[in-house]
């Protein structure tokens, strides 16, 4: 029997506007994120993921710290990153921080490891961006070795070797749940299968069906490595309101502000309304009424065979009050609809 689809939320702690259209201080945004997670727990959602960034438009640079605060105010919801930029961190310290989070949350910690689509952390921590791939590959190899919680002997090129090293604190029950976040690299898909880790697909544009080859590759690679495939999840942006028109009108200006700001850094053209509508109707922007969003999630779940859907519910300066309302509708209306559609 197939396990029911899990429902999650993701946020980067986007810096939001207050009632006067002034940008909130980072500290208030972080406190608001904690309140958003508490609401998600009350609604019965399965997961909340916090992204790591080191720039002015996102407030969360230390997801584990915010997640520990959330742990103290929640009972059930699983707590993780979205993603942890392992390339610019120390694998042992990452493991220790999430093992500590697992302890204070009574076994609810997860970590999603990725290379990240932003590169500010590399110069900030004195790392050579030219070693982008090499850093991730070697650090993931060490992190994977830590998951067994047995004495680790390991050797790489970028740090001194380890000899029969135990890392503390140990995870209390079982193994720290660790996902590999993938944005479209076949090598990363195979890497997740190689280390026997679940796969989290970041699908932020275009028809989700175009990721079917990555799902097939993951299953094929898992078979070739001689093990059953682990769960697959999807992370995509979205926003829910009572009607399609309301959701689009409320989301559009702030989504465009965020998209254009990042686009200017990367040489993308400004986002037009037609592109926004196309993504909402045919792509990976899950925006609309509960019925519309539920149908899109159910279709993606069936097409890709996923075990979890994580809605990136924040969108640039979109205010906290609107985020809370969207979370409430997602939990109270969208989740039951999707479960009914999936039977």
C-alpha positions as CSV (number, residue, x, y, z in Angstrom):
1,X,0.0,0.0,0.0
2,X,1.4,3.4,-1.0
3,X,1.9,5.9,1.9
4,X,-0.2,9.0,1.7
5,X,1.3,12.1,0.1
6,X,3.1,14.3,2.7
7,X,2.5,18.1,2.6
8,X,5.2,20.6,3.4
9,X,6.0,24.3,3.2
10,X,9.2,26.0,2.4
11,X,10.4,29.6,2.9
12,X,13.6,31.5,2.6
13,X,12.5,34.1,5.1
14,X,11.8,36.6,2.3
15,X,11.9,40.1,3.8
16,X,8.3,41.3,3.7
17,X,6.3,44.5,3.8
18,X,4.3,45.8,6.7
19,X,0.8,47.5,6.5
20,X,2.4,50.8,5.3
21,X,4.5,49.1,2.5
22,X,7.7,49.6,4.5
23,X,10.1,46.6,4.6
24,X,10.2,44.8,7.9
25,X,13.5,44.4,9.8
26,X,15.1,41.0,9.4
27,X,14.5,40.2,13.1
28,X,10.8,40.6,12.8
29,X,10.7,38.5,9.6
30,X,12.4,35.7,11.5
31,X,9.9,35.9,14.3
32,X,7.1,35.8,11.7
33,X,8.5,32.7,10.2
34,X,8.3,31.0,13.6
35,X,4.6,32.0,13.8
36,X,4.0,30.6,10.3
37,X,5.6,27.3,11.2
38,X,3.5,27.1,14.4
39,X,0.3,27.6,12.3
40,X,1.5,24.9,9.9
41,X,1.9,22.5,12.8
42,X,-1.6,23.3,14.2
43,X,-3.0,22.6,10.7
44,X,-1.3,19.1,10.6
45,X,1.2,19.8,7.8
46,X,4.1,17.3,7.7
47,X,7.1,19.5,7.1
48,X,8.5,23.0,7.2
49,X,11.7,23.8,5.4
50,X,13.8,26.9,5.8
51,X,16.3,28.0,3.1
52,X,19.8,29.3,3.8
53,X,20.8,32.6,2.2
54,X,23.4,35.3,2.9
55,X,21.9,38.4,1.3
56,X,19.7,41.4,2.2
57,X,16.4,40.1,0.7
58,X,16.2,36.9,2.7
59,X,16.4,36.9,6.5
60,X,17.5,33.3,7.3
61,X,21.2,32.6,7.2
62,X,21.1,30.0,10.0
63,X,18.1,27.7,9.4
64,X,18.9,25.4,12.3
65,X,18.7,28.2,14.8
66,X,15.3,29.2,13.6
67,X,14.2,25.6,13.4
68,X,15.2,25.1,17.1
69,X,13.0,28.0,18.0
70,X,10.1,26.4,16.0
71,X,10.8,23.1,17.7
72,X,10.1,24.6,21.1
73,X,6.6,25.8,20.0
74,X,5.5,22.8,17.9
75,X,4.7,19.1,18.5
76,X,4.4,17.2,15.3
77,X,5.7,18.9,12.2
78,X,9.1,17.8,10.8
79,X,11.8,20.5,10.6
80,X,14.4,20.9,7.9
81,X,16.4,23.0,5.6
82,X,15.5,24.0,2.1
83,X,18.4,23.8,1.4
84,X,21.6,23.7,3.4
85,X,24.4,24.9,1.2
86,X,26.9,22.1,2.0
87,X,29.5,23.3,-0.4
88,X,30.3,26.4,1.8
89,X,29.8,24.7,5.2
90,X,31.6,22.0,7.2
91,X,29.9,18.6,6.9
92,X,30.7,17.7,10.5
93,X,29.3,20.9,11.9
94,X,26.2,20.5,9.7
95,X,25.7,17.0,11.1
96,X,26.2,18.2,14.6
97,X,23.7,21.1,14.3
98,X,21.0,18.9,12.8
99,X,21.7,16.1,15.3
100,X,21.2,18.7,18.0
101,X,18.0,19.9,16.4
102,X,16.8,16.3,16.3
103,X,17.4,16.1,20.0
104,X,15.5,19.2,21.0
105,X,12.6,18.3,18.6
106,X,12.3,14.7,19.7
107,X,13.3,13.2,16.4
108,X,11.7,15.6,13.9
109,X,14.9,17.0,12.2
110,X,15.6,16.5,8.5
111,X,18.3,18.1,6.3
112,X,18.1,18.8,2.6
113,X,21.6,19.2,1.2
114,X,22.3,21.1,-2.0
115,X,24.8,23.3,-3.9
116,X,22.4,26.2,-3.8
117,X,21.5,28.5,-6.6
118,X,23.0,31.6,-4.9
119,X,26.8,31.9,-4.5
120,X,27.1,34.7,-1.8
121,X,28.3,32.1,0.8
122,X,31.5,31.3,-1.1
123,X,33.3,34.6,-0.9
124,X,31.7,35.2,2.6
125,X,33.4,32.1,4.0
126,X,36.6,32.5,2.0
127,X,35.9,29.6,-0.5
128,X,36.9,29.4,-4.2
129,X,33.8,29.5,-6.4
130,X,35.9,27.7,-9.1
131,X,35.8,24.6,-6.9
132,X,31.9,24.7,-6.8
133,X,31.5,21.1,-7.9
134,X,34.6,19.7,-6.1
135,X,33.6,21.2,-2.8
136,X,30.1,19.7,-2.9
137,X,31.2,16.3,-4.0
138,X,33.8,15.9,-1.4
139,X,31.8,17.3,1.5
140,X,28.8,15.2,0.6
141,X,31.0,12.1,0.6
142,X,32.1,13.0,4.2
143,X,28.6,13.8,5.3
144,X,27.3,10.5,4.0
145,X,30.0,8.7,5.9
146,X,28.8,10.3,9.1
147,X,25.2,9.0,8.7
148,X,26.1,5.5,9.9
149,X,27.1,7.0,13.3
150,X,30.0,4.6,13.5
151,X,33.7,5.6,13.8
152,X,34.6,7.3,10.5
153,X,37.9,6.9,8.7
154,X,37.8,9.2,5.7
155,X,40.2,11.0,3.3
156,X,39.7,13.7,0.7
157,X,41.7,16.4,-1.0
158,X,40.3,19.6,0.6
159,X,40.7,18.8,4.3
160,X,42.8,16.6,6.6
161,X,41.8,12.9,6.9
162,X,39.8,11.4,9.7
163,X,40.8,8.2,11.6
164,X,38.2,6.3,13.6
165,X,36.4,9.6,14.4
166,X,33.0,9.6,16.2
167,X,30.9,12.7,15.9
168,X,28.6,14.0,18.7
169,X,25.8,14.2,19.6
170,X,24.6,11.0,18.0
171,X,21.1,11.0,16.5
172,X,18.9,9.4,19.2
173,X,16.7,7.0,17.2
174,X,17.9,5.7,13.8
175,X,19.5,7.9,11.1
176,X,19.2,11.6,10.4
177,X,16.8,11.9,7.4
178,X,18.9,13.4,4.7
179,X,17.7,14.5,1.2
180,X,19.6,15.7,-1.8
181,X,18.2,18.8,-3.4
182,X,18.4,18.8,-7.2
183,X,17.5,21.6,-9.6
184,X,18.1,19.8,-12.8
185,X,21.5,18.1,-12.8
186,X,21.5,14.5,-13.9
187,X,24.8,14.0,-12.0
188,X,23.1,15.1,-8.8
189,X,20.3,12.6,-9.4
190,X,22.8,9.8,-9.7
191,X,24.7,11.0,-6.7
192,X,21.6,10.8,-4.6
193,X,21.0,7.2,-5.7
194,X,24.7,6.4,-5.1
195,X,24.5,7.5,-1.4
196,X,21.1,5.9,-1.0
197,X,19.4,9.2,-0.1
198,X,15.9,10.6,-0.9
199,X,15.7,13.1,-3.8
200,X,14.1,16.5,-3.5
201,X,13.4,18.1,-7.0
202,X,13.3,21.9,-7.0
203,X,10.9,22.6,-9.9
204,X,10.5,26.3,-10.1
205,X,9.4,26.8,-13.7
206,X,7.9,24.9,-16.7
207,X,5.8,21.8,-16.8
208,X,6.6,19.5,-13.9
209,X,6.3,16.6,-16.3
210,X,9.7,17.6,-17.9
211,X,11.3,16.2,-14.7
212,X,10.0,12.7,-15.5
213,X,13.4,11.7,-17.0
214,X,15.1,12.6,-13.7
215,X,12.7,10.4,-11.8
216,X,13.3,7.6,-14.2
217,X,17.1,8.1,-13.9
218,X,16.9,8.0,-10.2
219,X,15.0,4.7,-10.2
220,X,17.3,3.2,-12.8
221,X,20.5,4.3,-10.9
222,X,19.1,3.0,-7.6
223,X,18.5,-0.4,-9.3
224,X,22.0,-0.4,-10.7
225,X,23.4,0.3,-7.3
226,X,21.5,-2.6,-6.0
227,X,19.0,-0.9,-3.7
228,X,15.3,0.2,-3.8
229,X,14.8,3.9,-4.6
230,X,14.2,6.2,-1.7
231,X,11.3,8.7,-1.6
232,X,11.1,11.6,-4.1
233,X,9.8,15.1,-3.2
234,X,9.0,18.3,-5.1
235,X,9.6,21.9,-4.1
236,X,7.7,24.5,-6.1
237,X,6.4,28.0,-5.5
238,X,2.8,28.9,-5.0
239,X,0.1,30.8,-3.2
240,X,-3.5,30.0,-2.3
241,X,-6.5,32.3,-1.9
242,X,-10.3,31.8,-2.1
243,X,-10.5,32.3,-5.9
244,X,-8.1,32.1,-8.8
245,X,-8.5,35.8,-9.5
246,X,-7.8,36.8,-5.9
247,X,-4.7,34.6,-5.7
248,X,-3.2,35.9,-8.9
249,X,-3.9,39.6,-8.1
250,X,-2.5,39.3,-4.6
251,X,0.6,37.4,-5.6
252,X,1.5,39.0,-8.9
253,X,3.2,42.3,-7.8
254,X,5.3,40.8,-5.1
255,X,6.2,37.7,-7.1
256,X,7.3,39.9,-10.0
257,X,9.3,42.1,-7.6
258,X,11.2,39.1,-6.4
259,X,11.6,37.5,-9.8
260,X,12.8,40.7,-11.4
261,X,15.3,41.5,-8.6
262,X,17.0,38.1,-9.0
263,X,16.6,38.3,-12.8
264,X,18.6,41.5,-12.9
265,X,21.5,39.8,-11.2
266,X,21.4,36.9,-13.7
267,X,20.7,38.6,-16.9
268,X,17.0,37.6,-17.2
269,X,14.4,39.8,-18.8
270,X,11.7,41.3,-16.6
271,X,8.8,39.0,-16.0
272,X,5.6,39.9,-17.9
273,X,2.1,39.2,-16.8
274,X,1.6,36.7,-19.7
275,X,4.6,34.6,-18.4
276,X,3.2,34.7,-14.9
277,X,-0.3,33.5,-16.1
278,X,1.3,30.8,-18.2
279,X,3.3,29.5,-15.2
280,X,0.1,29.5,-13.1
281,X,-1.9,27.6,-15.8
282,X,0.7,25.3,-17.3
283,X,3.9,25.5,-15.3
284,X,5.2,25.1,-11.8
285,X,3.5,28.0,-10.1
286,X,0.8,26.6,-7.8
287,X,-1.3,29.7,-7.5
288,X,-5.1,29.9,-7.4
289,X,-8.1,28.7,-5.5
290,X,-8.0,25.6,-3.3
291,X,-9.5,23.5,-6.1
292,X,-7.0,24.8,-8.7
293,X,-3.9,24.3,-6.5
294,X,-5.2,20.8,-5.3
295,X,-5.6,19.7,-8.9
296,X,-2.1,20.8,-9.9
297,X,-0.5,19.1,-6.9
298,X,-2.5,15.9,-7.5
299,X,-1.4,15.9,-11.1
300,X,2.2,16.4,-10.2
301,X,2.1,13.7,-7.6
302,X,0.6,11.2,-10.0
303,X,3.0,12.1,-12.9
304,X,6.2,12.0,-10.9
305,X,5.2,9.4,-8.2
306,X,6.3,11.7,-5.4
307,X,6.1,11.1,-1.6
308,X,6.0,14.7,-0.6
309,X,5.0,18.1,-2.0
310,X,6.6,21.2,-0.5
311,X,5.0,24.6,-1.4
312,X,7.4,27.6,-1.3
313,X,4.8,29.8,0.1
314,X,6.7,33.1,0.5
315,X,7.3,35.4,-2.4
316,X,9.5,38.5,-2.0
317,X,7.7,41.3,0.0
318,X,4.3,39.5,0.1
319,X,3.1,40.4,3.6
320,X,3.1,38.1,6.6
321,X,-0.7,38.3,7.0
322,X,-1.3,37.1,3.5
323,X,1.2,34.3,4.0
324,X,-0.6,33.2,7.1
325,X,-4.0,33.1,5.2
326,X,-2.4,31.1,2.4
327,X,-1.0,28.6,4.8
328,X,-4.4,28.3,6.5
329,X,-6.2,27.6,3.2
330,X,-3.4,25.1,2.1
331,X,-3.8,23.2,5.3
332,X,-7.6,23.3,5.7
333,X,-8.7,22.9,2.1
334,X,-6.0,22.0,-0.3
335,X,-4.6,19.0,1.7
336,X,-7.9,17.2,2.1
337,X,-8.8,17.8,-1.6
338,X,-5.5,16.4,-2.8
339,X,-5.9,13.3,-0.6
340,X,-9.4,12.7,-1.9
341,X,-8.2,13.1,-5.6
342,X,-5.4,10.6,-5.0
343,X,-7.8,8.2,-3.4
